[in-house]
Amino acid sequence: MTATLKKTVLISAMIASLGLAGVATNSFAGDHGRKCGGERGEHSGMMRGKHSLADRLERKLDLNKDQVSQIDAITDAQHKAMRDARRDKRDQMKAMMALDPSSAEYQAEIDKLAQQAGEQAEQMVRARADSRAKIAAVLTPEQQEKMTTLKAGMAEKWQRHHGSDD
């Protein structure tokens, strides 16, 4: 396998893992979107407001007001970081589309963009993991145990819905 192909496979795997990590991070807390009163295209289930992650966890894990406030701050920071990362990804895509494939520098520029995409994917995975760790640190041991049970149930539900690769 050539180095360029290896990079492409690695980047693809990292980007795919970000998608799965996003599903796992946001879905363990319960239903969202239209089920929470939002209309199609709105983020009422994942963003601040009456149906924020902290509010859903408050009901499911019996969080106190201080815990809700801390989790809101953590998720607000995560949303901002992910929004910035999506903007950067869009900019990288625009840069790639602007390249001339017949240029002598094309492959070097693609390699540079691929490297940047890989680094960005790694940063997003680490940021999401950091947020999950910070949320876990806010919870009591009993709440952490219940959270583990909730996540396991959501993972099982996701698996049933999306099927198996086996």
N, C-alpha and C positions, 0 to 999 in steps of 0.2 A: 504494500500500500504506500502510495507516495505521501510526502509530507503535507502537501496541499489537501489531499483527500482526507488524511487523518485529521487535519484542522477542521475541515468542513464537517466531518462526522462528529467530532468533539463539540463543536459549536452547536450543531443541530441537537445533540443530546442534551446539552446544557439548556438550550432554549425550551426544549420539550419538558425538561424537569421543572423549569420555571412555571410553565402552565399548570403542571400537576401540583406544584407547591402552592400556587395561588388557589386552586380548587380546594386543597386540603386546609389551608389557612382560613379561608373565608367560609367554607361550607360546614365546618364542624360546629359552628355556633347556631345552626338551624336555618330555616327557610328565610329567603330574602327576596328582593325584587317585588314583583306584583303581589306576592303573598303577604307582604308587609304594607300593602296599600300604595305602593309605588306604581307608576305606569311603565310600560315598556320603554327601555332606554334610560330610565332614572336609576340612580344608585341608592335608593332609599334603604335598601337592606344592608349595605356595607358602609355607608357613610354616617356622619354624625346625624343626630336627630333622635327621634322617638325609637328608631329601630337600629341603632348602632350596634356594633359587636359587643360593646360593654353592656348595653341595655339588654341584649339577648342573653349574655352570660349572667347578668345580674339575676334574671329570672331562673335560669337553669342551675346556677351554682350558688345562689343566695349570697351575692356579693354585697358588701357594705358600700356606702357612698364614697368613701375614700378609695376603695378598690376600683369602683366605676370610673372615678376621676383619673386615676393612674392609667387604667387601660385605655380610656379615651385619649389621653396624651400620647401613649405609645402608638395607638393606631393612627392618630392624626399625623404623627411623624412618619410612620410607614407609608401612609397614603401620599404624603408630599414627596418622599423619596421615590416611590414607584411612579408617580406622575412625572417627575424629573427624568427618571430612567426611560420612560416611554417616549418622552420628548427627544432624548439623546438617540434612542433607537430609530426614531423617525428621521432625525437628521442624518444618521449613518446611512439609512436606506436612500435618502435623497442624494447623498454623496456618491453612493454606489451607482445609482441610476444615471448620474451625470458623467460617469467615466466613459471614455471612448475605448471600446474593446480592441480597436486596431492600434491603439497607442503602445509604444514600446514600454511604457511604465505601467500598463494596465495590471499585469500580474502582481507587481510590487505594491500597487495601490490596493488591490483586492486583498493581498496578504495582510496589509496594514489594517484595513477595515475588519477583516476576519479576526485579527488579534484583538482589536478594540472591542468587537462584539463579544468575544470570549471573556475578556476582562469584565465587561459590563454584566454579562450573565452571571459570572462568579459573584460580583458585588451584589446583585439582586438576590441571589440565593442566600448569601451571608446576611444581608439586611433582613430578609424574611425570617431566617433562623434566629437572628438577634432579637427581633420583635417577639417571636414565640417564646424565647427564653425569658425576656423581660416580663411578659404576661404571666408566665408560669411562676416567676419569682414573687409576683403580687399575690398569688393564691396561697391559701392555707394547704397543708398536706391533704386534708379531706377534699378540698375543692380541686386540687391537682388530680386526685384519684378519680373524682367524678368527671373531670375534663378528659382524662384518658379514656374513660368509658364512652363519653360522648363522641370523641374522635374515632374510636374503634367502630362505633355504630355508623358514623358517617362514612368511614372508609368502606365498610361492608355494603352500605347503600350505594355508594359510588361504584363499587365493583359490580354489583348486580345490574346497575343501570348501564354501565359502559362495557361490561363483559370482560372476558379473560383472553389473554393472548395464547393460552395453552391450547 
